[in-house]
Amino acid sequence: MHAHEYSKCIKAAERYRNIDLAVKLFKEVEFKGVKITSTYNALMGAYMFNGLSDKCYSLFLDMKKDPTCSPS
């Protein structure tokens, strides 16, 4: 799958409140080396949707450190 497809899958996991699946998909993206801003945004949205604002903020800080992505 491409990064944009992963983003859509992470968003689908969010809607079903399956945060574990969303995190697993994000880790898969990391492993494949295809992270982009939209994959970060999708997981941050999943965290916020599920009331995990601390994890969202932590991921945002990680994204700011990633040279291949920038906050949007």
N, CA, C and O atoms as a DFTB+ gen file, in Angstrom:
288 C
 N C O
     1  1       0.833      -1.180       0.000
     2  2       0.000       0.000       0.000
     3  2       0.880       1.246       0.000
     4  3       2.031       1.219       0.437
     5  1       0.317       2.316      -0.492
     6  2       0.990       3.611      -0.481
     7  2       0.607       4.371       0.785
     8  3      -0.347       4.009       1.473
     9  1       1.350       5.413       1.081
    10  2       1.139       6.185       2.309
    11  2      -0.285       6.733       2.401
    12  3      -0.879       6.716       3.479
    13  1      -0.836       7.214       1.299
    14  2      -2.192       7.773       1.329
    15  2      -3.231       6.688       1.645
    16  3      -4.233       6.953       2.310
    17  1      -2.982       5.474       1.164
    18  2      -3.896       4.375       1.476
    19  2      -3.822       4.025       2.958
    20  3      -4.837       3.728       3.588
    21  1      -2.606       4.062       3.506
    22  2      -2.457       3.825       4.940
    23  2      -3.208       4.887       5.733
    24  3      -3.850       4.576       6.736
    25  1      -3.133       6.118       5.296
    26  2      -3.845       7.201       5.988
    27  2      -5.346       6.923       6.027
    28  3      -5.993       7.127       7.055
    29  1      -5.887       6.464       4.927
    30  2      -7.319       6.149       4.875
    31  2      -7.659       4.994       5.813
    32  3      -8.699       5.007       6.472
    33  1      -6.790       4.009       5.869
    34  2      -7.032       2.866       6.760
    35  2      -6.946       3.281       8.227
    36  3      -7.731       2.813       9.052
    37  1      -6.001       4.153       8.552
    38  2      -5.877       4.649       9.921
    39  2      -7.142       5.420      10.299
    40  3      -7.642       5.293      11.417
    41  1      -7.653       6.214       9.368
    42  2      -8.889       6.963       9.636
    43  2     -10.078       6.018       9.819
    44  3     -10.957       6.279      10.641
    45  1     -10.108       4.928       9.060
    46  2     -11.184       3.947       9.222
    47  2     -11.099       3.286      10.600
    48  3     -12.120       3.080      11.257
    49  1      -9.886       2.958      11.031
    50  2      -9.700       2.372      12.361
    51  2     -10.160       3.357      13.436
    52  3     -10.729       2.962      14.453
    53  1      -9.907       4.633      13.197
    54  2     -10.362       5.683      14.127
    55  2     -11.868       5.649      14.286
    56  3     -12.379       5.698      15.405
    57  1     -12.584       5.564      13.171
    58  2     -14.043       5.584      13.216
    59  2     -14.614       4.398      13.988
    60  3     -15.679       4.493      14.598
    61  1     -13.885       3.274      13.953
    62  2     -14.320       2.089      14.689
    63  2     -13.730       2.038      16.099
    64  3     -13.857       1.043      16.813
    65  1     -13.075       3.153      16.479
    66  2     -12.453       3.279      17.800
    67  2     -11.451       2.162      18.068
    68  3     -11.310       1.700      19.200
    69  1     -10.755       1.733      17.015
    70  2      -9.742       0.686      17.142
    71  2      -8.363       1.342      17.079
    72  3      -7.681       1.294      16.055
    73  1      -7.971       1.953      18.192
    74  2      -6.722       2.690      18.235
    75  2      -5.525       1.760      18.071
    76  3      -4.503       2.159      17.514
    77  1      -5.643       0.529      18.550
    78  2      -4.532      -0.429      18.409
    79  2      -4.229      -0.706      16.937
    80  3      -3.066      -0.772      16.538
    81  1      -5.278      -0.866      16.137
    82  2      -5.085      -1.081      14.705
    83  2      -4.478       0.149      14.049
    84  3      -3.602       0.027      13.192
    85  1      -4.936       1.330      14.444
    86  2      -4.396       2.569      13.883
    87  2      -2.903       2.679      14.167
    88  3      -2.130       3.041      13.280
    89  1      -2.497       2.375      15.380
    90  2      -1.077       2.430      15.749
    91  2      -0.292       1.376      14.986
    92  3       0.816       1.638      14.519
    93  1      -0.860       0.192      14.860
    94  2      -0.187      -0.884      14.119
    95  2       0.054      -0.471      12.667
    96  3       1.132      -0.708      12.123
    97  1      -0.940       0.138      12.050
    98  2      -0.794       0.594      10.668
    99  2       0.269       1.685      10.558
   100  3       1.048       1.700       9.605
   101  1       0.303       2.594      11.526
   102  2       1.308       3.649      11.510
   103  2       2.707       3.064      11.655
   104  3       3.638       3.505      10.980
   105  1       2.861       2.081      12.526
   106  2       4.172       1.440      12.697
   107  2       4.598       0.722      11.418
   108  3       5.783       0.669      11.089
   109  1       3.625       0.176      10.709
   110  2       3.910      -0.471       9.429
   111  2       4.425       0.556       8.419
   112  3       5.342       0.281       7.646
   113  1       3.822       1.734       8.441
   114  2       4.265       2.825       7.563
   115  2       5.701       3.213       7.905
   116  3       6.526       3.427       7.017
   117  1       5.988       3.300       9.207
   118  2       7.349       3.623       9.640
   119  2       8.334       2.571       9.162
   120  3       9.403       2.897       8.646
   121  1       7.967       1.304       9.335
   122  2       8.835       0.201       8.934
   123  2       9.133       0.236       7.439
   124  3      10.259      -0.023       7.015
   125  1       8.117       0.557       6.651
   126  2       8.287       0.618       5.204
   127  2       8.986       1.892       4.749
   128  3       9.431       1.989       3.605
   129  1       9.080       2.869       5.650
   130  2       9.749       4.123       5.315
   131  2       8.967       5.023       4.391
   132  3       9.551       5.772       3.607
   133  1       7.635       4.957       4.474
   134  2       6.807       5.781       3.585
   135  2       5.960       6.786       4.363
   136  3       4.895       7.190       3.895
   137  1       6.424       7.194       5.551
   138  2       5.678       8.175       6.341
   139  2       5.599       9.498       5.595
   140  3       6.572       9.961       5.000
   141  1       4.427      10.085       5.644
   142  2       4.228      11.430       5.126
   143  2       3.347      12.171       6.130
   144  3       2.836      11.579       7.082
   145  1       3.183      13.433       5.910
   146  2       2.408      14.244       6.852
   147  2       1.004      13.689       7.048
   148  3       0.488      13.719       8.165
   149  1       0.382      13.190       6.004
   150  2      -0.999      12.709       6.144
   151  2      -1.102      11.469       7.030
   152  3      -2.134      11.256       7.666
   153  1      -0.050      10.644       7.083
   154  2      -0.105       9.491       7.982
   155  2      -0.009       9.952       9.439
   156  3      -0.690       9.416      10.313
   157  1       0.839      10.948       9.690
   158  2       0.900      11.533      11.029
   159  2      -0.457      12.149      11.387
   160  3      -0.982      11.923      12.477
   161  1      -1.007      12.919      10.468
   162  2      -2.291      13.581      10.728
   163  2      -3.398      12.572      11.014
   164  3      -4.241      12.799      11.881
   165  1      -3.394      11.464      10.286
   166  2      -4.419      10.443      10.487
   167  2      -4.320       9.852      11.885
   168  3      -5.337       9.679      12.556
   169  1      -3.102       9.539      12.333
   170  2      -2.960       8.961      13.667
   171  2      -3.245      10.003      14.746
   172  3      -3.832       9.677      15.777
   173  1      -2.842      11.234      14.524
   174  2      -3.162      12.278      15.500
   175  2      -4.673      12.452      15.615
   176  3      -5.192      12.638      16.715
   177  1      -5.376      12.394      14.497
   178  2      -6.829      12.469      14.513
   179  2      -7.442      11.304      15.267
   180  3      -8.407      11.478      16.012
   181  1      -6.883      10.112      15.074
   182  2      -7.379       8.936      15.786
   183  2      -7.179       9.099      17.289
   184  3      -8.058       8.758      18.081
   185  1      -6.030       9.616      17.672
   186  2      -5.787       9.856      19.098
   187  2      -6.799      10.858      19.663
   188  3      -7.374      10.628      20.727
   189  1      -7.011      11.956      18.960
   190  2      -7.938      12.975      19.456
   191  2      -9.374      12.442      19.501
   192  3     -10.101      12.702      20.460
   193  1      -9.774      11.715      18.489
   194  2     -11.126      11.149      18.423
   195  2     -11.382      10.217      19.604
   196  3     -12.512      10.089      20.076
   197  1     -10.320       9.573      20.071
   198  2     -10.437       8.619      21.165
   199  2     -10.018       9.197      22.515
   200  3      -9.831       8.459      23.482
   201  1      -9.871      10.534      22.577
   202  2      -9.589      11.197      23.840
   203  2      -8.171      11.031      24.353
   204  3      -7.936      11.111      25.558
   205  1      -7.231      10.801      23.463
   206  2      -5.836      10.585      23.852
   207  2      -4.987      11.778      23.439
   208  3      -4.068      11.648      22.631
   209  1      -5.301      12.936      23.998
   210  2      -4.631      14.169      23.584
   211  2      -3.141      14.170      23.913
   212  3      -2.358      14.767      23.174
   213  1      -2.726      13.517      25.004
   214  2      -1.293      13.461      25.334
   215  2      -0.504      12.711      24.265
   216  3       0.588      13.129      23.879
   217  1      -1.064      11.606      23.795
   218  2      -0.393      10.842      22.742
   219  2      -0.372      11.632      21.437
   220  3       0.596      11.566      20.679
   221  1      -1.431      12.370      21.182
   222  2      -1.494      13.203      19.986
   223  2      -0.388      14.248      20.014
   224  3       0.311      14.448      19.021
   225  1      -0.234      14.908      21.141
   226  2       0.787      15.949      21.263
   227  2       2.190      15.350      21.129
   228  3       3.062      15.942      20.493
   229  1       2.401      14.195      21.722
   230  2       3.692      13.518      21.621
   231  2       4.005      13.174      20.164
   232  3       5.136      13.351      19.710
   233  1       3.014      12.687      19.442
   234  2       3.209      12.363      18.030
   235  2       3.480      13.622      17.215
   236  3       4.291      13.603      16.289
   237  1       2.803      14.713      17.558
   238  2       3.047      15.987      16.879
   239  2       4.503      16.421      17.055
   240  3       5.135      16.883      16.105
   241  1       5.026      16.274      18.256
   242  2       6.430      16.632      18.501
   243  2       7.371      15.728      17.703
   244  3       8.399      16.184      17.202
   245  1       7.018      14.448      17.588
   246  2       7.807      13.531      16.765
   247  2       7.784      13.956      15.301
   248  3       8.799      13.895      14.608
   249  1       6.614      14.386      14.842
   250  2       6.498      14.813      13.445
   251  2       7.367      16.040      13.183
   252  3       7.984      16.150      12.123
   253  1       7.417      16.963      14.147
   254  2       8.236      18.164      13.968
   255  2       9.709      17.819      13.860
   256  3      10.466      18.557      13.230
   257  1      10.136      16.708      14.462
   258  2      11.529      16.274      14.403
   259  2      11.852      15.507      13.128
   260  3      13.017      15.381      12.753
   261  1      10.829      15.001      12.468
   262  2      11.021      14.195      11.256
   263  2      11.372      15.104      10.094
   264  3      10.577      15.971       9.732
   265  1      12.556      14.925       9.495
   266  2      12.976      15.812       8.405
   267  2      12.166      15.632       7.107
   268  3      12.202      16.491       6.226
   269  1      11.446      14.525       6.998
   270  2      10.672      14.285       5.769
   271  2       9.257      14.810       5.845
   272  3       8.547      14.822       4.839
   273  1       8.824      15.253       7.042
   274  2       7.446      15.717       7.219
   275  2       7.456      17.087       7.888
   276  3       8.405      17.464       8.576
   277  1       6.381      17.806       7.667
   278  2       6.234      19.093       8.344
   279  2       4.768      19.262       8.714
   280  3       3.880      18.819       7.985
   281  1       4.520      19.902       9.848
   282  2       3.128      20.113      10.266
   283  2       2.330      20.884       9.207
   284  3       2.841      21.799       8.562
   285  1       1.088      20.492       9.053
   286  2       0.231      21.184       8.076
   287  2      -0.965      21.776       8.764
   288  3      -1.805      22.398       8.115
